[in-house]
Amino acid sequence: LCFGWFHCFRNPDTCIPKSVPKALISESDFSRYEGYKYNPNAKKEYDFIYICLKDNDKCENGWQSENRNWELGKKCIKIMCEKYNMKGLLIGRENCKLPSKCHTLMDTTGFLKYHEFIKQYEKCRFIFVPNILDASPRVLTEALCFNLPCLVNYNILGGWKYVNDQTGMFFNDENDFDKVLTEFRSKLDTYSPRDYFINNHGPKYEDKKIIEFIKTHIPNYKTEINLDLDKIEYLRPVL
């Protein structure tokens, strides 16, 4: 049905037939860093930000909590609150039960409209992403654009490609989280996530990759998909 696939996987051949053309391109690659009003001198109110919307008014588990790995998230924020007295901002899970002591060290919000939500990154020192079943969270690249280092679950389906020596660290679960957190905090001021994203992702990189992919794998693209790429410098998906 398709000429090829853009994907987010470490091992795409396990999900997409080997014979099918494919490229490591995700929706989250297209965050527009130049569109955010980044202030390098913004006052920090929290150590970390964690985005995990609630599924219902009873805070019962559902797609949101599963996608953002709330069960593991609770175990990790408990370590950050109880052992290290760290302050956090939890977006979207208002009035849900938190681990002890986190209630006094964390602020929670309900669902925020995007223009209000995007301002919250600058209040925080890093983003915490325990997600596994996530195809590549755009909140991760938004945070990088605001120069927030990232602490990310190694087992995440997509978004893993953004984690490196310039941006942050991986952890596996609650068993190694404390050790990784200690090292991550010691290096927090050495990361340069915004510079990394600007120099490796965004429209001028992925947009051109899309054009190259089409030219390589759809030789008759002018008639097959009615597109004249000779007149186009950048090609991006509608987000």
BELCOR-V26592 format. One record per pair of residues at least 24 apart in sequence whose C-alpha atoms are under 7 Angstrom apart, sorted by the first residue. I is the first residue (numbers start at 1). J is the second residue. Records with the same first field share a line. If there is no record, write none. Layout:
I->J + J
This chain:
8->135 + 136 + 157 + 158
9->157 + 158
21->217
25->206
26->136
28->136 + 137 + 138 + 141
29->201 + 202 + 206
30->202 + 203
31->141 + 142 + 202
32->202
33->145
38->146
42->122
43->123
44->122 + 123 + 124 + 125
45->123 + 124
46->87 + 88 + 89 + 123 + 124 + 125
47->86 + 87 + 88 + 124 + 125 + 126
48->87 + 88 + 89 + 124 + 125 + 126 + 127 + 128
49->88 + 89 + 90 + 124 + 126 + 127 + 128
50->89 + 90 + 91 + 127 + 128 + 129
51->90 + 91 + 92
52->91 + 92 + 93
53->91 + 92 + 93 + 111
54->92 + 93
59->96
67->131 + 132 + 133 + 134
68->130 + 131
69->130 + 131 + 132
72->130 + 174
73->130
74->99
75->174
76->174 + 177
78->102
81->105
121->146
122->146
126->150
127->151
128->152
129->153
131->156
132->156 + 157
133->157
134->158
144->193 + 194 + 197
145->194 + 197
146->194
147->192 + 193 + 194
148->193
149->191 + 193
166->191 + 192 + 193 + 196
167->191 + 192 + 193
204->234
207->234 + 235 + 236
208->234 + 235
210->235
211->235
